[in-house]
């Protein structure tokens, strides 16, 4: 009897140790993987900017000084300066017209049109202008009764009967730049405790980034 109890005790200890290791390893992965991906992307962008602009800057320094000097990160700094100058240029009247002309030119090239338009729409979603165009995040019964989707209220309209309607945008996952526009009565909207930014994160992650508890109450 005692050997059986001892074996069972060892089995329980081994199982607890296995669960402990599994939980800690998963917790470690949840920290390391996002951090690693972030570092990888930042390093890629740094090397890309430094590798592209750095040699040209070095040749410029060599031309004026007669000798080359390598300064790590100078290409990245030059890239930020170029971005700033581009932003200043695009913000004035002449620059905005030139940007509009360039966009209309890109829109005529089949492959370039798809890439440029999709990228611009995606960037617009995460800028202040894109987020402010969504008034709030709600739940709607879509695509069928009993099935709920995250939607964003974009405007409110009144019907001649006196009823109030809202136009809502139901984004697709993981690309929130496409989706469905619905016209619903306000009583068919379910308010959430999510900010627009948090709701976008849920859509972009395919539901993997979601709060542990959701709160909703049907509009009266």
PAKOLTI-600142 format. One record per residue (C-alpha): residue number from 1; residue in one letter; x, y, z. Coordinates in steps of 0.001 Angstrom, whole numbers, m for minus. Layout:
REM PAKOLTI-600142
<r bamar="NUM" lokol="A" xx="X" yy="Y" zz="Z"/>
...
END
This chain:
REM PAKOLTI-600142
<r bamar="1" lokol="X" xx="0" yy="0" zz="0"/>
<r bamar="2" lokol="X" xx="2760" yy="2406" zz="938"/>
<r bamar="3" lokol="X" xx="4702" yy="2007" zz="m2359"/>
<r bamar="4" lokol="X" xx="1500" yy="2826" zz="m4267"/>
<r bamar="5" lokol="X" xx="912" yy="5979" zz="m2211"/>
<r bamar="6" lokol="X" xx="4543" yy="6981" zz="m2666"/>
<r bamar="7" lokol="X" xx="4338" yy="6509" zz="m6437"/>
<r bamar="8" lokol="X" xx="1128" yy="8554" zz="m6541"/>
<r bamar="9" lokol="X" xx="2787" yy="11290" zz="m4491"/>
<r bamar="10" lokol="X" xx="5773" yy="11374" zz="m6867"/>
<r bamar="11" lokol="X" xx="3416" yy="11472" zz="m9842"/>
<r bamar="12" lokol="X" xx="1534" yy="14436" zz="m8357"/>
<r bamar="13" lokol="X" xx="4796" yy="16262" zz="m7664"/>
<r bamar="14" lokol="X" xx="5991" yy="15571" zz="m11201"/>
<r bamar="15" lokol="X" xx="2697" yy="16761" zz="m12664"/>
<r bamar="16" lokol="X" xx="2763" yy="19951" zz="m10571"/>
<r bamar="17" lokol="X" xx="6346" yy="20585" zz="m11650"/>
<r bamar="18" lokol="X" xx="5374" yy="20038" zz="m15296"/>
<r bamar="19" lokol="X" xx="2419" yy="22450" zz="m15040"/>
<r bamar="20" lokol="X" xx="4585" yy="24990" zz="m13230"/>
<r bamar="21" lokol="X" xx="7257" yy="24839" zz="m15936"/>
<r bamar="22" lokol="X" xx="4651" yy="25010" zz="m18703"/>
<r bamar="23" lokol="X" xx="2932" yy="28065" zz="m17228"/>
<r bamar="24" lokol="X" xx="6201" yy="29891" zz="m16627"/>
<r bamar="25" lokol="X" xx="7553" yy="29068" zz="m20084"/>
<r bamar="26" lokol="X" xx="4346" yy="30309" zz="m21721"/>
<r bamar="27" lokol="X" xx="4444" yy="33462" zz="m19579"/>
<r bamar="28" lokol="X" xx="8048" yy="33987" zz="m20613"/>
<r bamar="29" lokol="X" xx="7177" yy="33541" zz="m24289"/>
<r bamar="30" lokol="X" xx="4378" yy="36109" zz="m23997"/>
<r bamar="31" lokol="X" xx="6980" yy="38626" zz="m22821"/>
<r bamar="32" lokol="X" xx="9953" yy="37635" zz="m24968"/>
<r bamar="33" lokol="X" xx="8209" yy="37171" zz="m28342"/>
<r bamar="34" lokol="X" xx="6569" yy="40658" zz="m28566"/>
<r bamar="35" lokol="X" xx="9786" yy="42221" zz="m27234"/>
<r bamar="36" lokol="X" xx="11889" yy="40250" zz="m29696"/>
<r bamar="37" lokol="X" xx="9654" yy="41148" zz="m32639"/>
<r bamar="38" lokol="X" xx="9751" yy="44818" zz="m31617"/>
<r bamar="39" lokol="X" xx="13554" yy="44799" zz="m31362"/>
<r bamar="40" lokol="X" xx="13805" yy="42939" zz="m34679"/>
<r bamar="41" lokol="X" xx="11604" yy="45472" zz="m36488"/>
<r bamar="42" lokol="X" xx="13419" yy="48458" zz="m34936"/>
<r bamar="43" lokol="X" xx="16787" yy="46925" zz="m35795"/>
<r bamar="44" lokol="X" xx="15623" yy="46216" zz="m39343"/>
<r bamar="45" lokol="X" xx="14442" yy="49808" zz="m39799"/>
<r bamar="46" lokol="X" xx="17653" yy="51153" zz="m38259"/>
<r bamar="47" lokol="X" xx="19871" yy="49020" zz="m40529"/>
<r bamar="48" lokol="X" xx="17708" yy="49830" zz="m43544"/>
<r bamar="49" lokol="X" xx="17918" yy="53591" zz="m43031"/>
<r bamar="50" lokol="X" xx="21560" yy="53511" zz="m41942"/>
<r bamar="51" lokol="X" xx="22542" yy="51191" zz="m44788"/>
<r bamar="52" lokol="X" xx="20712" yy="53217" zz="m47423"/>
<r bamar="53" lokol="X" xx="21594" yy="56756" zz="m46363"/>
<r bamar="54" lokol="X" xx="24806" yy="56097" zz="m44433"/>
<r bamar="55" lokol="X" xx="27090" yy="55443" zz="m47437"/>
<r bamar="56" lokol="X" xx="25863" yy="58586" zz="m49222"/>
<r bamar="57" lokol="X" xx="26507" yy="60694" zz="m46133"/>
<r bamar="58" lokol="X" xx="29955" yy="59131" zz="m45712"/>
<r bamar="59" lokol="X" xx="30813" yy="59977" zz="m49331"/>
<r bamar="60" lokol="X" xx="29625" yy="63535" zz="m48750"/>
<r bamar="61" lokol="X" xx="31812" yy="63878" zz="m45667"/>
<r bamar="62" lokol="X" xx="34739" yy="62347" zz="m47560"/>
<r bamar="63" lokol="X" xx="34218" yy="64815" zz="m50408"/>
<r bamar="64" lokol="X" xx="34399" yy="67854" zz="m48126"/>
<r bamar="65" lokol="X" xx="36992" yy="66585" zz="m45614"/>
<r bamar="66" lokol="X" xx="39064" yy="64350" zz="m47827"/>
<r bamar="67" lokol="X" xx="38532" yy="61352" zz="m45548"/>
<r bamar="68" lokol="X" xx="35562" yy="59218" zz="m44638"/>
<r bamar="69" lokol="X" xx="34177" yy="59021" zz="m41100"/>
<r bamar="70" lokol="X" xx="31658" yy="56350" zz="m40142"/>
<r bamar="71" lokol="X" xx="29156" yy="57500" zz="m37515"/>
<r bamar="72" lokol="X" xx="26699" yy="54733" zz="m36475"/>
<r bamar="73" lokol="X" xx="23107" yy="55876" zz="m36616"/>
<r bamar="74" lokol="X" xx="23799" yy="58885" zz="m38834"/>
<r bamar="75" lokol="X" xx="21716" yy="57358" zz="m41624"/>
<r bamar="76" lokol="X" xx="18810" yy="56813" zz="m39212"/>
<r bamar="77" lokol="X" xx="19050" yy="60421" zz="m38037"/>
<r bamar="78" lokol="X" xx="19148" yy="61636" zz="m41635"/>
<r bamar="79" lokol="X" xx="16042" yy="59515" zz="m42346"/>
<r bamar="80" lokol="X" xx="14164" yy="61209" zz="m39490"/>
<r bamar="81" lokol="X" xx="15206" yy="64616" zz="m40813"/>
<r bamar="82" lokol="X" xx="13950" yy="63667" zz="m44292"/>
<r bamar="83" lokol="X" xx="10629" yy="62497" zz="m42787"/>
<r bamar="84" lokol="X" xx="10284" yy="65811" zz="m40945"/>
<r bamar="85" lokol="X" xx="11042" yy="67848" zz="m44061"/>
<r bamar="86" lokol="X" xx="8578" yy="65726" zz="m46054"/>
<r bamar="87" lokol="X" xx="5901" yy="66356" zz="m43402"/>
<r bamar="88" lokol="X" xx="6523" yy="70109" zz="m43505"/>
<r bamar="89" lokol="X" xx="6400" yy="70056" zz="m47311"/>
<r bamar="90" lokol="X" xx="3168" yy="68024" zz="m47419"/>
<r bamar="91" lokol="X" xx="1504" yy="70334" zz="m44865"/>
<r bamar="92" lokol="X" xx="1658" yy="73480" zz="m46985"/>
<r bamar="93" lokol="X" xx="m567" yy="74317" zz="m49946"/>
<r bamar="94" lokol="X" xx="1971" yy="73703" zz="m52697"/>
<r bamar="95" lokol="X" xx="3203" yy="70454" zz="m51112"/>
<r bamar="96" lokol="X" xx="m308" yy="69090" zz="m50597"/>
<r bamar="97" lokol="X" xx="m1087" yy="69719" zz="m54272"/>
<r bamar="98" lokol="X" xx="2083" yy="67896" zz="m55305"/>
<r bamar="99" lokol="X" xx="1198" yy="64959" zz="m53017"/>
<r bamar="100" lokol="X" xx="m2311" yy="64845" zz="m54489"/>
<r bamar="101" lokol="X" xx="m861" yy="64849" zz="m57997"/>
<r bamar="102" lokol="X" xx="1517" yy="62015" zz="m57076"/>
<r bamar="103" lokol="X" xx="m1321" yy="59974" zz="m55564"/>
<r bamar="104" lokol="X" xx="m3448" yy="60404" zz="m58681"/>
<r bamar="105" lokol="X" xx="m456" yy="59212" zz="m60711"/>
<r bamar="106" lokol="X" xx="m11" yy="56126" zz="m58492"/>
<r bamar="107" lokol="X" xx="m3739" yy="55373" zz="m58808"/>
<r bamar="108" lokol="X" xx="m3279" yy="54785" zz="m62540"/>
<r bamar="109" lokol="X" xx="m637" yy="52075" zz="m62101"/>
<r bamar="110" lokol="X" xx="m2371" yy="48701" zz="m61376"/>
<r bamar="111" lokol="X" xx="55" yy="47029" zz="m58922"/>
<r bamar="112" lokol="X" xx="1293" yy="50256" zz="m57353"/>
<r bamar="113" lokol="X" xx="m2312" yy="51394" zz="m56866"/>
<r bamar="114" lokol="X" xx="m3205" yy="48326" zz="m54763"/>
<r bamar="115" lokol="X" xx="m111" yy="48523" zz="m52556"/>
<r bamar="116" lokol="X" xx="m143" yy="52299" zz="m52069"/>
<r bamar="117" lokol="X" xx="m3881" yy="52611" zz="m51441"/>
<r bamar="118" lokol="X" xx="m3985" yy="49747" zz="m48933"/>
<r bamar="119" lokol="X" xx="m937" yy="51059" zz="m47072"/>
<r bamar="120" lokol="X" xx="m2324" yy="54591" zz="m46908"/>
<r bamar="121" lokol="X" xx="m5702" yy="53398" zz="m45650"/>
<r bamar="122" lokol="X" xx="m4022" yy="51271" zz="m42980"/>
<r bamar="123" lokol="X" xx="m1893" yy="54216" zz="m41839"/>
<r bamar="124" lokol="X" xx="m4973" yy="56449" zz="m41767"/>
<r bamar="125" lokol="X" xx="m6739" yy="54034" zz="m39404"/>
<r bamar="126" lokol="X" xx="m3991" yy="54391" zz="m36795"/>
<r bamar="127" lokol="X" xx="m3479" yy="58127" zz="m37076"/>
<r bamar="128" lokol="X" xx="m5460" yy="60655" zz="m35063"/>
<r bamar="129" lokol="X" xx="m7632" yy="61477" zz="m38077"/>
<r bamar="130" lokol="X" xx="m8592" yy="57859" zz="m38588"/>
<r bamar="131" lokol="X" xx="m9366" yy="57208" zz="m34940"/>
<r bamar="132" lokol="X" xx="m11382" yy="60398" zz="m34564"/>
<r bamar="133" lokol="X" xx="m13571" yy="59420" zz="m37524"/>
<r bamar="134" lokol="X" xx="m14820" yy="56539" zz="m35351"/>
<r bamar="135" lokol="X" xx="m16999" yy="57999" zz="m32604"/>
<r bamar="136" lokol="X" xx="m17129" yy="54895" zz="m30421"/>
<r bamar="137" lokol="X" xx="m16887" yy="51127" zz="m30478"/>
<r bamar="138" lokol="X" xx="m20078" yy="49055" zz="m30182"/>
<r bamar="139" lokol="X" xx="m21298" yy="45499" zz="m30651"/>
<r bamar="140" lokol="X" xx="m23834" yy="44659" zz="m33350"/>
<r bamar="141" lokol="X" xx="m25621" yy="41448" zz="m34264"/>
<r bamar="142" lokol="X" xx="m23745" yy="40546" zz="m37417"/>
<r bamar="143" lokol="X" xx="m23588" yy="38571" zz="m39681"/>
<r bamar="144" lokol="X" xx="m26573" yy="36732" zz="m38175"/>
<r bamar="145" lokol="X" xx="m28814" yy="36881" zz="m35121"/>
<r bamar="146" lokol="X" xx="m27022" yy="35725" zz="m31981"/>
<r bamar="147" lokol="X" xx="m23584" yy="36420" zz="m33494"/>
<r bamar="148" lokol="X" xx="m21924" yy="39676" zz="m32421"/>
<r bamar="149" lokol="X" xx="m19228" yy="41733" zz="m34138"/>
<r bamar="150" lokol="X" xx="m17228" yy="44784" zz="m33135"/>
<r bamar="151" lokol="X" xx="m18351" yy="47877" zz="m35038"/>
<r bamar="152" lokol="X" xx="m17558" yy="51588" zz="m35010"/>
<r bamar="153" lokol="X" xx="m20199" yy="54317" zz="m35047"/>
<r bamar="154" lokol="X" xx="m19358" yy="56789" zz="m37805"/>
<r bamar="155" lokol="X" xx="m22458" yy="59029" zz="m37900"/>
<r bamar="156" lokol="X" xx="m26003" yy="59461" zz="m36635"/>
<r bamar="157" lokol="X" xx="m29024" yy="60156" zz="m38842"/>
<r bamar="158" lokol="X" xx="m32718" yy="60756" zz="m38134"/>
<r bamar="159" lokol="X" xx="m35581" yy="59152" zz="m40030"/>
<r bamar="160" lokol="X" xx="m38685" yy="61129" zz="m41007"/>
<r bamar="161" lokol="X" xx="m40649" yy="58857" zz="m38647"/>
<r bamar="162" lokol="X" xx="m38647" yy="60219" zz="m35716"/>
<r bamar="163" lokol="X" xx="m36518" yy="57114" zz="m35220"/>
<r bamar="164" lokol="X" xx="m32777" yy="57582" zz="m34817"/>
<r bamar="165" lokol="X" xx="m30349" yy="55525" zz="m36852"/>
<r bamar="166" lokol="X" xx="m26590" yy="55125" zz="m36792"/>
<r bamar="167" lokol="X" xx="m24223" yy="54217" zz="m39579"/>
<r bamar="168" lokol="X" xx="m21666" yy="51753" zz="m38290"/>
<r bamar="169" lokol="X" xx="m18587" yy="50255" zz="m39869"/>
<r bamar="170" lokol="X" xx="m17886" yy="46559" zz="m39228"/>
<r bamar="171" lokol="X" xx="m14199" yy="45955" zz="m40051"/>
<r bamar="172" lokol="X" xx="m12742" yy="42688" zz="m41267"/>
<r bamar="173" lokol="X" xx="m9885" yy="40976" zz="m39444"/>
<r bamar="174" lokol="X" xx="m6922" yy="41343" zz="m39558"/>
<r bamar="175" lokol="X" xx="m7236" yy="44147" zz="m42134"/>
<r bamar="176" lokol="X" xx="m9545" yy="46832" zz="m40677"/>
<r bamar="177" lokol="X" xx="m9447" yy="48976" zz="m43816"/>
<r bamar="178" lokol="X" xx="m12146" yy="46825" zz="m45421"/>
<r bamar="179" lokol="X" xx="m15503" yy="45823" zz="m44017"/>
<r bamar="180" lokol="X" xx="m19242" yy="46484" zz="m44106"/>
<r bamar="181" lokol="X" xx="m21284" yy="49640" zz="m43580"/>
<r bamar="182" lokol="X" xx="m24599" yy="49059" zz="m41813"/>
<r bamar="183" lokol="X" xx="m27492" yy="51417" zz="m41074"/>
<r bamar="184" lokol="X" xx="m29068" yy="50365" zz="m37765"/>
<r bamar="185" lokol="X" xx="m31474" yy="51739" zz="m35204"/>
<r bamar="186" lokol="X" xx="m29707" yy="52886" zz="m32067"/>
<r bamar="187" lokol="X" xx="m31634" yy="50290" zz="m30038"/>
<r bamar="188" lokol="X" xx="m29828" yy="47594" zz="m32008"/>
<r bamar="189" lokol="X" xx="m26404" yy="48801" zz="m30874"/>
<r bamar="190" lokol="X" xx="m24686" yy="47409" zz="m27787"/>
<r bamar="191" lokol="X" xx="m22246" yy="49855" zz="m26137"/>
<r bamar="192" lokol="X" xx="m18871" yy="48506" zz="m24992"/>
<r bamar="193" lokol="X" xx="m16315" yy="49384" zz="m22364"/>
<r bamar="194" lokol="X" xx="m13654" yy="49462" zz="m25105"/>
<r bamar="195" lokol="X" xx="m11952" yy="52525" zz="m26481"/>
<r bamar="196" lokol="X" xx="m11673" yy="52838" zz="m30254"/>
<r bamar="197" lokol="X" xx="m7962" yy="52022" zz="m30050"/>
<r bamar="198" lokol="X" xx="m8517" yy="48889" zz="m27946"/>
<r bamar="199" lokol="X" xx="m11266" yy="47701" zz="m30282"/>
<r bamar="200" lokol="X" xx="m8933" yy="48153" zz="m33265"/>
<r bamar="201" lokol="X" xx="m6281" yy="46079" zz="m31477"/>
<r bamar="202" lokol="X" xx="m8770" yy="43235" zz="m31041"/>
<r bamar="203" lokol="X" xx="m9664" yy="43345" zz="m34740"/>
<r bamar="204" lokol="X" xx="m6023" yy="43545" zz="m35874"/>
<r bamar="205" lokol="X" xx="m4937" yy="40636" zz="m33637"/>
<r bamar="206" lokol="X" xx="m7813" yy="38396" zz="m34664"/>
<r bamar="207" lokol="X" xx="m9171" yy="38476" zz="m31107"/>
<r bamar="208" lokol="X" xx="m5903" yy="37400" zz="m29439"/>
<r bamar="209" lokol="X" xx="m5518" yy="40801" zz="m27759"/>
<r bamar="210" lokol="X" xx="m8778" yy="41080" zz="m25844"/>
<r bamar="211" lokol="X" xx="m9777" yy="42145" zz="m22314"/>
<r bamar="212" lokol="X" xx="m10519" yy="39309" zz="m19864"/>
<r bamar="213" lokol="X" xx="m13962" yy="40777" zz="m19098"/>
<r bamar="214" lokol="X" xx="m16300" yy="42649" zz="m21412"/>
<r bamar="215" lokol="X" xx="m19147" yy="44900" zz="m20320"/>
<r bamar="216" lokol="X" xx="m22180" yy="45708" zz="m22419"/>
<r bamar="217" lokol="X" xx="m25752" yy="46835" zz="m21973"/>
<r bamar="218" lokol="X" xx="m28292" yy="47172" zz="m24730"/>
<r bamar="219" lokol="X" xx="m29223" yy="50751" zz="m25536"/>
<r bamar="220" lokol="X" xx="m32649" yy="51755" zz="m24338"/>
END
